[in-house]
Amino acid sequence: MTDGELSAHLDDPDDWFVLDDAGRVLVRSISLRHALRQVHFFMSGGIRPASLIRDSEPMVTVRTNQLSRIYETQWD
């Protein structure tokens, strides 16, 4: 998904999982906006999550660099 497509669905209820680079779940979020806040929280503490994944159909995986761009456009 593009940044714009993701930004358009920030508040849609859905299960998102923030993963570390080993594929372990760091946190589960109930919306993309909540997941982005969790990513920002981890990154401000020195932990860089590897990706964010929506485990429903269709499956969506968002890499950390895209998460950073979306976060910056929403909260800067």
Secondary structure, DSSP 4 states (H G I P E B T S, - for coil): --HHHHHTTTTSEEEEEEE-TTS-EEEEEEEHHHHHHHHHHHHHTT----EEEE-SSSPEEEEHHHHHHHHHHHH-
